Amino acid sequence: MDVQGLGATVARYARAARYTVESGTYKDTAKRLGQRVSSSHHAYGLKRDLTLPHETPVAKIPIAVRPLTDADVPRILDEHAEVDEAERWERHTRVRLLERGIGSPYVAVDPDDDPCYVQWLFGPRENDEVREFFHGIFPELGADEALLEGAFTPTRHQGKRIMSAGMSMIAEKAADLGARHVLTFVGVENIASLKGCERAGFLPAIDRWETRRLGRLRVEFRPMDADEVERARVLKPSSS
Protein backbone atom coordinates (compact mmCIF):
# COMPACT_ATOMS: atom_id res chain seq x y z
CA MET A 1 0.00 0.00 0.00
CA ASP A 2 1.39 3.42 -0.94
CA VAL A 3 1.62 6.36 1.48
CA GLN A 4 -1.53 7.99 0.12
CA GLY A 5 -3.50 4.76 0.42
CA LEU A 6 -2.19 4.17 3.93
CA GLY A 7 -3.20 7.68 4.92
CA ALA A 8 -6.73 7.14 3.59
CA THR A 9 -7.00 3.87 5.51
CA VAL A 10 -5.84 5.46 8.76
CA ALA A 11 -8.28 8.33 8.28
CA ARG A 12 -11.13 5.89 7.63
CA TYR A 13 -10.45 3.90 10.79
CA ALA A 14 -10.02 7.10 12.82
CA ARG A 15 -13.40 8.33 11.67
CA ALA A 16 -15.02 4.97 12.41
CA ALA A 17 -13.55 5.03 15.91
CA ARG A 18 -14.77 8.58 16.48
CA TYR A 19 -18.26 7.73 15.26
CA THR A 20 -18.37 4.64 17.47
CA VAL A 21 -17.67 6.76 20.55
CA GLU A 22 -20.08 9.54 19.55
CA SER A 23 -22.96 7.22 18.61
CA GLY A 24 -22.41 4.46 21.15
CA THR A 25 -22.39 1.72 18.49
CA TYR A 26 -19.85 -0.35 20.41
CA LYS A 27 -21.64 -3.67 19.93
CA ASP A 28 -21.83 -3.37 16.13
CA THR A 29 -18.24 -2.14 15.91
CA ALA A 30 -16.97 -5.06 18.00
CA LYS A 31 -18.96 -7.50 15.86
CA ARG A 32 -17.48 -6.15 12.63
CA LEU A 33 -13.94 -6.09 14.00
CA GLY A 34 -14.33 -9.72 14.97
CA GLN A 35 -15.55 -10.58 11.48
CA ARG A 36 -12.50 -8.87 9.99
CA VAL A 37 -10.24 -11.19 11.97
CA SER A 38 -11.96 -14.48 11.16
CA SER A 39 -15.28 -15.12 9.42
CA SER A 40 -17.02 -16.86 6.54
CA HIS A 41 -19.99 -15.43 4.70
CA HIS A 42 -22.11 -16.96 1.96
CA ALA A 43 -24.24 -14.74 -0.29
CA TYR A 44 -26.21 -15.06 -3.48
CA GLY A 45 -25.68 -12.75 -6.41
CA LEU A 46 -29.13 -12.18 -7.87
CA LYS A 47 -29.64 -10.96 -11.42
CA ARG A 48 -32.47 -9.30 -13.33
CA ASP A 49 -32.72 -9.17 -17.10
CA LEU A 50 -34.33 -5.82 -17.93
CA THR A 51 -35.52 -7.08 -21.32
CA LEU A 52 -37.84 -9.65 -19.74
CA PRO A 53 -41.43 -8.73 -18.83
CA HIS A 54 -41.81 -7.77 -15.17
CA GLU A 55 -44.68 -6.33 -13.19
CA THR A 56 -43.50 -3.83 -10.58
CA PRO A 57 -44.61 -4.93 -7.09
CA VAL A 58 -47.06 -2.66 -5.31
CA ALA A 59 -46.00 -1.31 -1.93
CA LYS A 60 -48.53 -0.85 0.86
CA ILE A 61 -48.22 2.92 0.35
CA PRO A 62 -47.89 4.83 -2.94
CA ILE A 63 -44.24 5.52 -3.78
CA ALA A 64 -42.22 7.11 -6.55
CA VAL A 65 -38.48 6.93 -7.30
CA ARG A 66 -36.12 9.85 -7.92
CA PRO A 67 -32.42 10.72 -7.37
CA LEU A 68 -31.35 11.43 -3.79
CA THR A 69 -30.96 15.15 -3.01
CA ASP A 70 -28.99 16.95 -0.31
CA ALA A 71 -32.26 17.75 1.45
CA ASP A 72 -33.07 14.03 1.69
CA VAL A 73 -29.91 13.09 3.59
CA PRO A 74 -30.87 14.29 7.10
CA ARG A 75 -34.36 12.86 6.62
CA ILE A 76 -33.25 9.30 5.87
CA LEU A 77 -29.56 9.03 6.83
CA ASP A 78 -29.25 11.09 10.04
CA GLU A 79 -26.44 9.24 11.83
CA HIS A 80 -27.49 10.54 15.26
CA ALA A 81 -31.24 9.97 15.03
CA GLU A 82 -33.01 8.37 17.98
CA VAL A 83 -32.96 4.86 16.57
CA ASP A 84 -31.40 1.64 17.84
CA GLU A 85 -27.69 0.94 17.61
CA ALA A 86 -27.98 -1.38 14.60
CA GLU A 87 -29.87 1.19 12.54
CA ARG A 88 -27.44 3.98 13.48
CA TRP A 89 -24.62 1.84 12.13
CA GLU A 90 -26.55 1.10 8.93
CA ARG A 91 -27.06 4.83 8.39
CA HIS A 92 -23.38 5.52 9.07
CA THR A 93 -22.22 3.04 6.41
CA ARG A 94 -24.51 4.67 3.81
CA VAL A 95 -23.22 8.12 4.72
CA ARG A 96 -19.67 6.86 4.11
CA LEU A 97 -20.73 5.66 0.67
CA LEU A 98 -22.44 8.97 -0.04
CA GLU A 99 -19.34 10.90 1.00
CA ARG A 100 -17.16 8.78 -1.29
CA GLY A 101 -19.21 10.20 -4.16
CA ILE A 102 -19.50 7.06 -6.28
CA GLY A 103 -22.59 5.53 -7.79
CA SER A 104 -26.00 7.10 -8.28
CA PRO A 105 -28.16 7.07 -5.14
CA TYR A 106 -31.93 6.91 -5.61
CA VAL A 107 -34.72 7.20 -3.08
CA ALA A 108 -38.28 5.95 -3.00
CA VAL A 109 -40.54 8.65 -1.60
CA ASP A 110 -44.08 8.59 -0.22
CA PRO A 111 -46.88 10.97 -1.34
CA ASP A 112 -45.46 13.65 1.00
CA ASP A 113 -42.05 13.32 -0.73
CA ASP A 114 -40.60 11.80 2.44
CA PRO A 115 -37.71 9.44 1.52
CA CYS A 116 -38.45 5.95 2.81
CA TYR A 117 -35.88 3.80 0.94
CA VAL A 118 -32.46 4.44 -0.59
CA GLN A 119 -30.21 2.38 -2.87
CA TRP A 120 -27.15 3.02 -5.06
CA LEU A 121 -26.78 2.11 -8.72
CA PHE A 122 -23.31 1.51 -10.20
CA GLY A 123 -22.23 1.05 -13.81
CA PRO A 124 -19.14 -0.61 -15.33
CA ARG A 125 -17.27 2.71 -15.58
CA GLU A 126 -17.07 2.62 -11.78
CA ASN A 127 -15.52 -0.85 -11.49
CA ASP A 128 -12.29 0.48 -9.97
CA GLU A 129 -14.07 2.67 -7.40
CA VAL A 130 -16.47 -0.13 -6.46
CA ARG A 131 -13.61 -2.60 -6.02
CA GLU A 132 -11.70 -0.17 -3.79
CA PHE A 133 -14.62 0.90 -1.61
CA PHE A 134 -16.16 -2.56 -1.17
CA HIS A 135 -12.81 -4.42 -0.96
CA GLY A 136 -13.45 -6.62 -3.99
CA ILE A 137 -16.64 -8.34 -2.81
CA PHE A 138 -18.41 -7.66 -6.11
CA PRO A 139 -17.45 -9.08 -9.52
CA GLU A 140 -16.23 -6.88 -12.34
CA LEU A 141 -19.23 -5.49 -14.20
CA GLY A 142 -19.49 -6.16 -17.92
CA ALA A 143 -20.45 -3.54 -20.48
CA ASP A 144 -24.14 -4.49 -20.25
CA GLU A 145 -24.27 -4.89 -16.46
CA ALA A 146 -25.04 -2.68 -13.47
CA LEU A 147 -24.93 -3.23 -9.70
CA LEU A 148 -27.43 -2.26 -7.00
CA GLU A 149 -26.02 -1.93 -3.49
CA GLY A 150 -26.52 -0.06 -0.22
CA ALA A 151 -30.25 -0.70 0.17
CA PHE A 152 -31.65 0.83 3.36
CA THR A 153 -35.18 1.21 4.72
CA PRO A 154 -35.58 3.13 8.01
CA THR A 155 -37.38 1.14 10.68
CA ARG A 156 -40.36 3.48 10.60
CA HIS A 157 -40.99 2.50 6.97
CA GLN A 158 -40.37 -1.23 7.22
CA GLY A 159 -43.12 -3.80 6.75
CA LYS A 160 -44.70 -1.89 3.85
CA ARG A 161 -43.04 -3.81 0.98
CA ILE A 162 -41.29 -0.63 -0.06
CA MET A 163 -38.00 -2.42 -0.76
CA SER A 164 -39.30 -4.68 -3.52
CA ALA A 165 -41.27 -1.91 -5.23
CA GLY A 166 -38.51 0.69 -4.91
CA MET A 167 -35.77 -1.72 -5.95
CA SER A 168 -37.76 -2.79 -8.99
CA MET A 169 -38.10 0.80 -10.16
CA ILE A 170 -34.50 1.77 -9.38
CA ALA A 171 -33.20 -1.27 -11.28
CA GLU A 172 -34.91 0.02 -14.40
CA LYS A 173 -32.79 3.20 -14.20
CA ALA A 174 -29.85 0.97 -15.18
CA ALA A 175 -31.13 1.03 -18.76
CA ASP A 176 -29.92 4.65 -18.88
CA LEU A 177 -26.40 3.27 -18.31
CA GLY A 178 -26.76 0.89 -21.24
CA ALA A 179 -27.28 -2.10 -18.95
CA ARG A 180 -29.39 -5.15 -19.73
CA HIS A 181 -28.55 -7.09 -16.57
CA VAL A 182 -28.63 -5.75 -13.01
CA LEU A 183 -26.89 -7.54 -10.12
CA THR A 184 -27.37 -7.35 -6.38
CA PHE A 185 -25.97 -9.46 -3.53
CA VAL A 186 -27.74 -10.74 -0.40
CA GLY A 187 -26.59 -13.02 2.41
CA VAL A 188 -28.20 -16.46 2.20
CA GLU A 189 -29.57 -16.09 5.73
CA ASN A 190 -31.39 -12.82 4.95
CA ILE A 191 -34.67 -14.38 3.85
CA ALA A 192 -36.68 -11.15 4.00
CA SER A 193 -34.30 -9.37 1.60
CA LEU A 194 -34.10 -12.39 -0.70
CA LYS A 195 -37.90 -12.37 -0.94
CA GLY A 196 -37.88 -8.64 -1.68
CA CYS A 197 -35.30 -9.09 -4.42
CA GLU A 198 -37.26 -11.89 -6.09
CA ARG A 199 -40.40 -9.76 -6.03
CA ALA A 200 -38.34 -7.03 -7.71
CA GLY A 201 -37.51 -9.42 -10.57
CA PHE A 202 -34.12 -10.73 -9.38
CA LEU A 203 -33.24 -14.44 -9.35
CA PRO A 204 -30.21 -16.21 -7.85
CA ALA A 205 -27.37 -16.51 -10.35
CA ILE A 206 -24.03 -16.48 -8.49
CA ASP A 207 -22.65 -18.07 -5.32
CA ARG A 208 -20.29 -15.79 -3.41
CA TRP A 209 -18.10 -16.94 -0.55
CA GLU A 210 -16.15 -14.44 1.56
CA THR A 211 -13.53 -15.86 3.90
CA ARG A 212 -11.40 -13.84 6.32
CA ARG A 213 -8.48 -15.33 8.18
CA LEU A 214 -6.25 -13.06 10.27
CA GLY A 215 -7.68 -10.07 8.44
CA ARG A 216 -6.90 -11.40 4.97
CA LEU A 217 -9.98 -11.50 2.70
CA ARG A 218 -10.58 -14.10 0.01
CA VAL A 219 -13.64 -13.82 -2.27
CA GLU A 220 -14.86 -16.55 -4.62
CA PHE A 221 -17.63 -16.27 -7.22
CA ARG A 222 -19.24 -19.26 -8.92
CA PRO A 223 -22.10 -19.25 -11.46
CA MET A 224 -25.11 -21.32 -10.38
CA ASP A 225 -26.68 -23.95 -12.63
CA ALA A 226 -30.44 -24.20 -13.18
CA ASP A 227 -31.02 -26.73 -10.38
CA GLU A 228 -29.05 -24.62 -7.91
CA VAL A 229 -31.05 -21.54 -8.88
CA GLU A 230 -34.34 -23.30 -8.15
CA ARG A 231 -33.08 -24.61 -4.80
CA ALA A 232 -31.86 -21.15 -3.83
CA ARG A 233 -35.14 -19.41 -4.59
CA VAL A 234 -37.16 -18.40 -1.53
CA LEU A 235 -40.30 -17.63 -3.54
CA LYS A 236 -41.81 -20.23 -5.81
CA PRO A 237 -43.91 -19.10 -8.82
CA SER A 238 -47.18 -19.85 -6.99
CA SER A 239 -46.19 -17.78 -3.92
CA SER A 240 -44.48 -14.76 -5.49
SERO-4910 file (N, C-alpha, C, O; in steps of 0.05 Angstrom, whole numbers):
BEGIN
 pado doro    nc1    nc2    nc3   cac1   cac2   cac3    cc1    cc2    cc3    oc1    oc2    oc3
  Met    A     17    -24      0      0      0      0     18     25      0     36     27     16
  Asp    A     12     44    -18     28     68    -19     21     87      4      2     82     19
  Val    A     36    109      7     32    127     30      5    140     29     -8    142     50
  Gln    A     -4    147      5    -31    160      2    -53    140     11    -71    147     25
  Gly    A    -50    115      1    -70     95      8    -70     89     38    -91     86     50
  Leu    A    -46     88     50    -44     83     79    -57    106     94    -71    101    114
  Gly    A    -52    131     85    -64    154     98    -94    153     98   -108    159    117
  Ala    A   -106    145     75   -135    143     72   -146    121     90   -167    125    102
  Thr    A   -131     99     93   -140     77    110   -140     86    139   -159     81    154
  Val    A   -119     99    148   -117    109    175   -139    129    181   -152    128    202
  Ala    A   -144    147    162   -166    167    166   -193    153    168   -210    162    183
  Arg    A   -197    132    152   -223    118    153   -227    104    180   -249    106    191
  Tyr    A   -206     91    190   -209     78    216   -212     98    238   -226     93    258
  Ala    A   -198    121    236   -200    142    256   -229    153    257   -240    157    279
  Arg    A   -241    157    234   -268    167    233   -287    146    245   -305    153    260
  Ala    A   -283    120    238   -300     99    248   -299     98    279   -319     95    292
  Ala    A   -274    101    289   -271    101    318   -285    124    331   -298    121    352
  Arg    A   -283    148    319   -295    172    330   -326    169    329   -339    176    348
  Tyr    A   -336    158    307   -365    155    305   -375    134    325   -396    138    337
  Thr    A   -360    113    330   -367     93    349   -371    105    377   -390     99    391
  Val    A   -352    122    385   -353    135    411   -377    155    412   -392    155    432
  Glu    A   -380    171    391   -402    191    391   -430    178    391   -448    189    403
  Ser    A   -433    156    376   -459    144    372   -465    122    391   -488    113    394
  Gly    A   -444    111    405   -448     89    423   -453     63    410   -464     44    422
  Thr    A   -444     59    385   -448     34    370   -425     15    375   -413      3    357
  Tyr    A   -419     10    401   -397     -7    408   -402    -36    400   -384    -50    391
  Lys    A   -427    -45    404   -433    -73    399   -429    -80    369   -416   -100    362
  Asp    A   -439    -63    351   -437    -67    323   -408    -65    314   -399    -80    297
  Thr    A   -393    -46    325   -365    -43    318   -349    -68    326   -333    -78    311
  Ala    A   -353    -77    351   -339   -101    360   -346   -125    342   -328   -142    336
  Lys    A   -371   -128    334   -379   -150    317   -364   -149    291   -354   -170    281
  Arg    A   -362   -126    279   -350   -123    253   -319   -127    255   -307   -138    236
  Leu    A   -308   -117    276   -279   -122    280   -273   -151    283   -253   -161    272
  Gly    A   -290   -166    297   -287   -194    299   -289   -208    273   -274   -227    267
  Gln    A   -308   -200    256   -311   -212    230   -287   -206    212   -280   -223    195
  Arg    A   -274   -184    216   -250   -177    200   -226   -195    207   -208   -200    191
  Val    A   -226   -206    231   -205   -224    239   -209   -252    228   -191   -264    216
  Ser    A   -234   -262    232   -239   -290    223   -269   -293    219   -285   -290    238
  Ser    A   -277   -299    194   -306   -302    188   -309   -315    161   -291   -314    144
  Ser    A   -333   -327    157   -340   -337    131   -369   -328    125   -386   -328    143
  His    A   -373   -319    101   -400   -309     94   -407   -318     66   -392   -316     47
  His    A   -432   -329     64   -442   -339     39   -465   -321     30   -483   -315     45
  Ala    A   -464   -312      5   -485   -295     -6   -492   -304    -34   -476   -317    -48
  Tyr    A   -516   -297    -42   -524   -301    -70   -522   -275    -85   -530   -254    -75
  Gly    A   -511   -277   -110   -514   -255   -128   -539   -260   -145   -541   -280   -158
  Leu    A   -558   -241   -143   -583   -244   -157   -582   -225   -182   -570   -204   -181
  Lys    A   -595   -234   -203   -593   -219   -228   -621   -215   -240   -638   -233   -238
  Arg    A   -625   -192   -252   -649   -186   -267   -643   -178   -295   -625   -162   -300
  Asp    A   -657   -190   -314   -654   -183   -342   -676   -163   -348   -700   -169   -347
  Leu    A   -668   -138   -355   -687   -116   -359   -703   -119   -384   -723   -105   -388
  Thr    A   -695   -138   -402   -710   -142   -426   -734   -160   -422   -751   -163   -440
  Leu    A   -735   -174   -400   -757   -193   -395   -781   -178   -382   -777   -159   -367
  Pro    A   -805   -187   -389   -829   -175   -377   -828   -177   -346   -820   -198   -335
  His    A   -836   -155   -333   -836   -155   -303   -857   -135   -294   -858   -113   -303
  Glu    A   -874   -144   -275   -894   -127   -264   -883   -115   -237   -877   -131   -219
  Thr    A   -881    -89   -236   -870    -77   -212   -888    -83   -188   -912    -79   -189
  Pro    A   -876    -93   -166   -892    -99   -142   -905    -73   -131   -895    -51   -136
  Val    A   -927    -76   -117   -941    -53   -106   -936    -52    -76   -941    -71    -62
  Ala    A   -925    -30    -67   -920    -26    -39   -947    -21    -25   -967    -16    -38
  Lys    A   -946    -22      2   -971    -17     17   -978     13     19   -999     20     27
  Ile    A   -959     30     10   -964     58      7   -955     67    -21   -937     54    -32
  Pro    A   -967     87    -32   -958     97    -59   -929    108    -57   -924    123    -39
  Ile    A   -912    100    -75   -885    110    -76   -877    118   -104   -889    109   -124
  Ala    A   -857    135   -106   -844    142   -131   -814    142   -126   -805    144   -104
  Val    A   -799    140   -148   -770    139   -146   -757    163   -160   -766    171   -181
  Arg    A   -737    174   -147   -722    197   -158   -694    197   -147   -689    183   -127
  Pro    A   -676    213   -159   -648    214   -147   -649    227   -119   -665    244   -113
  Leu    A   -631    217   -103   -627    229    -76   -617    257    -78   -600    263    -95
  Thr    A   -628    275    -61   -619    303    -60   -606    309    -33   -609    293    -14
  Asp    A   -592    331    -32   -580    339     -6   -601    342     16   -595    335     39
  Ala    A   -624    351      9   -645    355     29   -655    328     40   -666    328     62
  Asp    A   -652    307     25   -661    281     34   -643    269     56   -653    253     73
  Val    A   -618    275     55   -598    262     72   -605    263    101   -606    241    114
  Pro    A   -611    286    114   -617    286    142   -644    272    148   -649    265    171
  Arg    A   -661    269    128   -687    257    132   -686    227    132   -704    214    144
  Ile    A   -666    215    119   -665    186    117   -639    175    128   -638    151    135
  Leu    A   -617    191    129   -591    181    137   -579    196    160   -554    197    163
  Asp    A   -595    208    177   -585    222    201   -571    201    219   -584    183    230
  Glu    A   -545    204    221   -529    185    237   -534    186    267   -527    167    281
  His    A   -546    207    277   -550    211    305   -579    211    313   -587    221    334
  Ala    A   -596    201    295   -625    199    301   -630    181    324   -613    164    331
  Glu    A   -653    184    337   -660    167    360   -671    141    350   -695    135    351
  Val    A   -653    124    341   -659     97    331   -641     78    346   -622     87    360
  Asp    A   -645     52    343   -628     33    357   -600     32    345   -595     43    324
  Glu    A   -582     19    360   -554     19    352   -549      7    324   -533     17    309
  Ala    A   -563    -15    318   -560    -28    292   -567     -9    269   -553     -8    249
  Glu    A   -589      6    272   -597     24    251   -579     48    249   -574     57    227
  Arg    A   -568     57    271   -549     80    270   -525     71    253   -514     87    238
  Trp    A   -516     46    258   -492     37    243   -499     34    213   -483     41    196
  Glu    A   -523     24    206   -531     22    179   -531     49    165   -522     52    142
  Arg    A   -541     69    179   -541     97    168   -512    107    164   -506    119    143
  His    A   -495    101    183   -468    110    181   -454     99    157   -439    113    143
  Thr    A   -458     73    151   -444     61    128   -454     73    102   -439     76     83
  Arg    A   -480     81    101   -490     93     76   -480    122     73   -475    131     51
  Val    A   -476    136     96   -464    162     94   -436    161     84   -427    178     69
  Arg    A   -421    141     92   -393    137     82   -394    134     52   -377    145     38
  Leu    A   -412    117     42   -415    113     13   -422    139     -1   -412    145    -22
  Leu    A   -440    154     11   -449    179     -1   -425    199     -2   -422    212    -22
  Glu    A   -410    200     19   -387    218     20   -365    210      0   -350    227     -9
  Arg    A   -363    184     -6   -343    176    -26   -350    186    -54   -333    189    -70
  Gly    A   -376    191    -58   -384    204    -83   -385    186   -107   -382    195   -130
  Ile    A   -388    160   -103   -390    141   -126   -418    130   -128   -434    130   -109
  Gly    A   -425    121   -151   -452    111   -156   -473    132   -158   -467    156   -154
  Ser    A   -497    124   -164   -520    142   -166   -541    134   -145   -554    113   -149
  Pro    A   -544    149   -123   -563    141   -103   -591    150   -111   -596    173   -119
  Tyr    A   -610    132   -107   -639    138   -112   -654    134    -87   -647    117    -70
  Val    A   -676    148    -84   -694    144    -62   -722    138    -72   -731    147    -93
  Ala    A   -737    122    -56   -766    119    -60   -779    138    -40   -771    139    -17
  Val    A   -798    153    -49   -811    173    -32   -841    168    -31   -853    157    -49
  Asp    A   -853    175     -8   -882    172     -4   -896    196    -16   -883    214    -27
  Pro    A   -923    197    -15   -938    219    -27   -930    247    -16   -936    267    -28
  Asp    A   -918    248      8   -909    273     20   -880    279     13   -868    298     24
  Asp    A   -869    264     -6   -841    266    -15   -821    261      8   -799    271      8
  Asp    A   -830    245     27   -812    236     49   -797    212     39   -809    192     32
  Pro    A   -770    212     39   -754    189     30   -757    165     50   -753    168     74
  Cys    A   -764    142     39   -769    119     56   -752     95     48   -754     74     60
  Tyr    A   -735     98     28   -718     76     19   -696     89      2   -701    107    -14
  Val    A   -671     79      4   -649     89    -12   -632     65    -22   -629     45     -8
  Gln    A   -622     68    -46   -604     48    -57   -587     60    -79   -595     79    -93
  Trp    A   -562     50    -82   -543     60   -101   -542     43   -126   -543     18   -124
  Leu    A   -539     56   -149   -536     42   -174   -508     48   -185   -500     72   -187
  Phe    A   -493     27   -193   -466     30   -204   -465     18   -232   -477     -2   -238
  Gly    A   -449     31   -249   -445     21   -276   -416     12   -280   -400     15   -262
  Pro    A   -409     -1   -302   -383    -12   -307   -360      8   -307   -337      1   -301
  Arg    A   -366     34   -312   -345     54   -312   -335     59   -283   -314     71   -280
  Glu    A   -349     49   -263   -341     52   -236   -329     27   -223   -328     25   -199
  Asn    A   -321      8   -240   -310    -17   -230   -287    -13   -210   -287    -25   -189
  Asp    A   -269      5   -217   -246     10   -199   -254     21   -172   -245     12   -151
  Glu    A   -272     41   -173   -281     53   -148   -297     34   -131   -294     33   -106
  Val    A   -314     17   -144   -329     -3   -129   -311    -23   -116   -315    -31    -93
  Arg    A   -291    -32   -131   -272    -52   -120   -257    -41    -96   -253    -55    -76
  Glu    A   -249    -16    -98   -234     -3    -76   -252      0    -51   -244     -7    -29
  Phe    A   -276     12    -55   -292     18    -32   -303     -7    -18   -304     -9      6
  Phe    A   -311    -27    -35   -323    -51    -23   -303    -74    -20   -311    -97    -15
  His    A   -278    -69    -24   -256    -88    -19   -259   -113    -36   -252   -135    -27
  Gly    A   -269   -110    -61   -269   -132    -80   -291   -153    -76   -288   -175    -86
  Ile    A   -312   -146    -61   -333   -167    -56   -354   -168    -79   -372   -184    -77
  Phe    A   -350   -152    -99   -368   -153   -122   -352   -160   -147   -329   -151   -150
  Pro    A   -364   -175   -166   -349   -182   -190   -347   -157   -209   -362   -138   -206
  Glu    A   -328   -159   -227   -325   -138   -247   -350   -137   -264   -359   -157   -274
  Leu    A   -361   -113   -268   -385   -110   -284   -377   -110   -314   -358    -97   -322
  Gly    A   -393   -124   -330   -390   -123   -358   -403    -99   -370   -416    -83   -356
  Ala    A   -399    -95   -396   -409    -71   -410   -439    -68   -408   -450    -46   -409
  Asp    A   -454    -91   -406   -483    -90   -405   -494    -96   -377   -517   -104   -374
  Glu    A   -477    -91   -356   -485    -98   -329   -485    -73   -311   -470    -54   -316
  Ala    A   -501    -74   -290   -501    -54   -269   -504    -68   -243   -511    -91   -241
  Leu    A   -498    -53   -221   -499    -65   -194   -516    -47   -177   -514    -22   -177
  Leu    A   -534    -59   -161   -549    -45   -140   -537    -53   -113   -534    -77   -107
  Glu    A   -532    -33    -96   -520    -39    -70   -528    -16    -51   -537      5    -59
  Gly    A   -525    -21    -25   -530     -1     -4   -560      3      2   -567     24     12
  Ala    A   -577    -17     -3   -605    -14      3   -609     -9     33   -597    -22     50
  Phe    A   -627     10     39   -633     17     67   -661     27     69   -669     46     55
  Thr    A   -677     15     88   -704     24     94   -704     31    124   -700     13    140
  Pro    A   -709     56    132   -712     63    160   -733     45    174   -753     38    161
  Thr    A   -729     40    199   -748     23    214   -776     33    212   -795     17    210
  Arg    A   -780     59    212   -807     70    212   -822     64    186   -846     66    185
  His    A   -807     56    165   -820     50    139   -819     20    133   -828     12    111
  Gln    A   -809      4    150   -807    -25    144   -835    -38    147   -853    -28    160
  Gly    A   -837    -61    134   -862    -76    135   -883    -66    115   -906    -75    116
  Lys    A   -875    -49     97   -894    -38     77   -888    -47     48   -899    -37     29
  Arg    A   -869    -66     46   -861    -76     20   -850    -54      2   -853    -55    -23
  Ile    A   -838    -35     14   -826    -13     -1   -801    -22    -16   -795    -13    -38
  Met    A   -785    -40     -3   -760    -48    -15   -764    -60    -43   -751    -52    -62
  Ser    A   -783    -80    -45   -786    -94    -70   -796    -75    -92   -788    -76   -115
  Ala    A   -815    -57    -85   -825    -38   -105   -804    -18   -113   -800    -12   -136
  Gly    A   -791     -6    -92   -770     14    -98   -747      2   -114   -737     15   -132
  Met    A   -738    -22   -105   -715    -34   -119   -722    -41   -148   -705    -38   -166
  Ser    A   -747    -50   -153   -755    -56   -180   -753    -31   -198   -744    -33   -220
  Met    A   -762     -9   -187   -762     16   -203   -734     27   -206   -727     38   -228
  Ile    A   -717     25   -185   -690     35   -188   -674     18   -207   -658     29   -222
  Ala    A   -678     -8   -207   -664    -25   -226   -668    -17   -254   -650    -19   -271
  Glu    A   -692     -8   -261   -698      0   -288   -683     25   -297   -680     31   -321
  Lys    A   -673     41   -277   -656     64   -284   -629     55   -296   -616     71   -309
  Ala    A   -622     29   -292   -597     19   -304   -597     19   -334   -576     20   -347
  Ala    A   -621     19   -346   -623     21   -375   -610     46   -386   -600     47   -408
  Asp    A   -611     68   -369   -598     93   -378   -568     91   -379   -555    107   -392
  Leu    A   -557     70   -366   -528     65   -366   -521     46   -388   -497     38   -391
  Gly    A   -540     37   -404   -535     18   -425   -535    -11   -415   -526    -29   -429
  Ala    A   -546    -15   -391   -546    -42   -379   -570    -58   -387   -592    -48   -390
  Arg    A   -566    -84   -391   -588   -103   -395   -592   -119   -369   -614   -125   -362
  His    A   -570   -126   -356   -571   -142   -331   -563   -125   -307   -545   -109   -308
  Val    A   -578   -129   -285   -573   -115   -260   -567   -136   -239   -582   -155   -236
  Leu    A   -546   -132   -224   -538   -151   -202   -542   -138   -175   -541   -114   -172
  Thr    A   -547   -155   -155   -547   -147   -128   -540   -171   -111   -544   -194   -120
  Phe    A   -529   -167    -87   -519   -189    -71   -533   -188    -43   -535   -167    -31
  Val    A   -541   -212    -34   -555   -215     -8   -545   -240      6   -541   -261     -6
  Gly    A   -540   -237     32   -532   -260     48   -553   -282     48   -577   -276     48
  Val    A   -545   -307     47   -564   -329     44   -583   -331     68   -604   -343     66
  Glu    A   -575   -320     91   -591   -322    115   -612   -299    116   -630   -300    133
  Asn    A   -610   -280     98   -628   -256     99   -652   -262     82   -655   -252     59
  Ile    A   -670   -278     92   -693   -288     77   -712   -265     69   -722   -265     46
  Ala    A   -716   -245     86   -734   -223     80   -723   -208     56   -739   -201     38
  Ser    A   -697   -202     55   -686   -187     32   -686   -204      7   -690   -194    -15
  Leu    A   -681   -230      9   -682   -248    -14   -710   -248    -26   -713   -248    -51
  Lys    A   -730   -249     -9   -758   -247    -19   -763   -221    -33   -775   -220    -55
  Gly    A   -754   -199    -21   -758   -173    -34   -744   -171    -61   -755   -160    -79
  Cys    A   -720   -182    -63   -706   -182    -88   -720   -198   -110   -722   -190   -133
  Glu    A   -731   -222   -102   -745   -238   -122   -771   -223   -131   -777   -224   -154
  Arg    A   -784   -210   -113   -808   -195   -121   -801   -172   -140   -817   -164   -157
  Ala    A   -776   -162   -137   -767   -141   -154   -756   -151   -181   -747   -135   -197
  Gly    A   -758   -177   -186   -750   -188   -211   -723   -201   -212   -713   -208   -234
  Phe    A   -709   -204   -189   -682   -215   -188   -683   -244   -180   -698   -252   -162
  Leu    A   -667   -260   -193   -665   -289   -187   -636   -296   -181   -617   -284   -192
  Pro    A   -632   -316   -163   -604   -324   -157   -589   -332   -182   -600   -344   -200
  Ala    A   -564   -324   -183   -547   -330   -207   -519   -337   -200   -505   -351   -215
  Ile    A   -509   -327   -177   -481   -330   -170   -479   -337   -140   -493   -326   -123
  Asp    A   -461   -356   -134   -453   -361   -106   -428   -345   -100   -409   -344   -115
  Arg    A   -430   -331    -77   -406   -316    -68   -398   -325    -40   -415   -326    -22
  Trp    A   -373   -331    -37   -362   -339    -11   -340   -319     -3   -321   -314    -18
  Glu    A   -343   -306     20   -323   -289     31   -311   -303     56   -325   -311     74
  Thr    A   -285   -305     56   -271   -317     78   -249   -299     88   -232   -289     73
  Arg    A   -249   -293    114   -228   -277    126   -213   -294    147   -225   -307    164
  Arg    A   -187   -293    145   -170   -307    164   -147   -288    170   -131   -280    153
  Leu    A   -145   -280    196   -125   -261    205   -126   -235    189   -105   -223    183
  Gly    A   -150   -227    183   -154   -201    169   -150   -203    139   -155   -183    125
  Arg    A   -142   -225    128   -138   -228     99   -164   -238     87   -175   -259     95
  Leu    A   -174   -224     67   -200   -230     54   -196   -245     28   -179   -238     11
  Arg    A   -211   -267     25   -212   -282      0   -241   -283     -9   -258   -290      7
  Val    A   -246   -277    -34   -273   -276    -45   -274   -295    -70   -257   -293    -88
  Glu    A   -293   -313    -70   -297   -331    -92   -325   -327   -104   -345   -325    -89
  Phe    A   -327   -327   -130   -353   -325   -144   -356   -350   -162   -337   -360   -174
  Arg    A   -380   -362   -162   -385   -385   -178   -413   -383   -190   -432   -381   -175
  Pro    A   -415   -385   -217   -442   -385   -229   -458   -409   -220   -448   -431   -216
  Met    A   -484   -405   -216   -502   -426   -208   -516   -439   -232   -523   -425   -251
  Asp    A   -519   -466   -231   -534   -479   -253   -564   -477   -247   -572   -468   -226
  Ala    A   -580   -487   -266   -609   -484   -264   -620   -497   -239   -638   -486   -226
  Asp    A   -610   -521   -231   -620   -535   -208   -613   -519   -182   -630   -517   -164
  Glu    A   -589   -508   -182   -581   -492   -158   -598   -467   -156   -604   -459   -133
  Val    A   -604   -455   -178   -621   -431   -178   -648   -437   -165   -657   -422   -148
  Glu    A   -660   -459   -174   -687   -466   -163   -685   -473   -133   -704   -466   -118
  Arg    A   -664   -486   -125   -662   -492    -96   -657   -467    -80   -665   -466    -56
  Ala    A   -644   -448    -91   -637   -423    -77   -661   -404    -75   -661   -386    -57
  Arg    A   -680   -406    -92   -703   -388    -92   -718   -390    -66   -723   -412    -56
  Val    A   -727   -368    -55   -743   -368    -31   -773   -364    -37   -790   -368    -20
  Leu    A   -779   -355    -61   -806   -353    -71   -810   -371    -95   -794   -370   -114
  Lys    A   -830   -388    -93   -836   -405   -116   -857   -390   -133   -871   -373   -123
  Pro    A   -860   -397   -159   -878   -382   -176   -906   -379   -165   -919   -358   -169
  Ser    A   -916   -399   -151   -944   -397   -140   -946   -379   -116   -968   -371   -108
  Ser    A   -923   -372   -103   -924   -356    -78   -912   -328    -81   -910   -314    -62
  Ser    A   -903   -321   -106   -890   -295   -110   -909   -272   -110   -900   -249   -114
***
